[in-house]
Amino acid sequence: MSHDVLNPTPEYLAFWRERHVCTLTTSRPDGSPHVVPVGVTYDPEAGLARVISNKHSKKVRNVLADQAAEPGGARVAVCQMEGRRWATLEGRAVIRTDEASVAEAVARYAQRYGRTPSPNPDRVVLEITLERAMGRA
C-alpha cells in the first residue's frame, strides 16, 4: 500500500514513532544489496529519514560511492516490521557531517529510541530525501 511521504496516515506515522529496529539497504560497488540493522527516524514535515552512523562504516562508504556517481544521492531504502505491520521508506541518501545535522539526528534518535547515543567524534548522518512510502500499519 502506497503512502504520501509528506502526509502519512496517523497509523503509519505512529508506527514510525514506535521503537523498532529497522533495516537500511544500500548498494555495494558491485551492485549487490547491503542490508544492515539500524535505528531510523522519519520526519514527514521535512520529507526526510535519518540514520546515524560511524563515518568508517560500510553503509557510509556505500552511500559516499553512490553519492559521487548519482545526482541527488545514493538510492536507499529503510524498512521495519512487526507481525503483519510493515513500513518502507525509499529515497536518496547523502552523508551529512556538519554539527547541526548530526545534533538534529541524535536528538530525533533519542526521542524515538528513548536513549541518547554516547558521544562519537566520528558520527555522521545518512540523510534520506524521501521519494516513496509503502506499508501496512
Rosetta blueprint (number, residue, H / E / L):
1 M L
2 S E
3 H E
4 D L
5 V L
6 L L
7 N L
8 P L
9 T L
10 P H
11 E H
12 Y H
13 L H
14 A H
15 F H
16 W H
17 R H
18 E L
19 R L
20 H L
21 V L
22 C E
23 T E
24 L E
25 T E
26 T E
27 S E
28 R L
29 P L
30 D L
31 G L
32 S L
33 P E
34 H E
35 V E
36 V E
37 P E
38 V E
39 G L
40 V L
41 T E
42 Y E
43 D E
44 P L
45 E L
46 A L
47 G L
48 L E
49 A E
50 R E
51 V E
52 I E
53 S E
54 N E
55 K L
56 H L
57 S L
58 K H
59 K H
60 V H
61 R H
62 N H
63 V H
64 L H
65 A H
66 D H
67 Q H
68 A H
69 A H
70 E L
71 P L
72 G L
73 G L
74 A E
75 R E
76 V E
77 A E
78 V E
79 C E
80 Q E
81 M E
82 E E
83 G L
84 R L
85 R E
86 W E
87 A E
88 T E
89 L E
90 E E
91 G E
92 R E
93 A E
94 V E
95 I E
96 R E
97 T L
98 D L
99 E H
100 A H
101 S H
102 V H
103 A H
104 E H
105 A H
106 V H
107 A H
108 R H
109 Y H
110 A H
111 Q H
112 R H
113 Y H
114 G L
115 R L
116 T L
117 P L
118 S L
119 P L
120 N L
121 P L
122 D L
123 R E
124 V E
125 V E
126 L E
127 E E
128 I E
129 T E
130 L E
131 E E
132 R E
133 A E
134 M E
135 G E
136 R E
137 A L
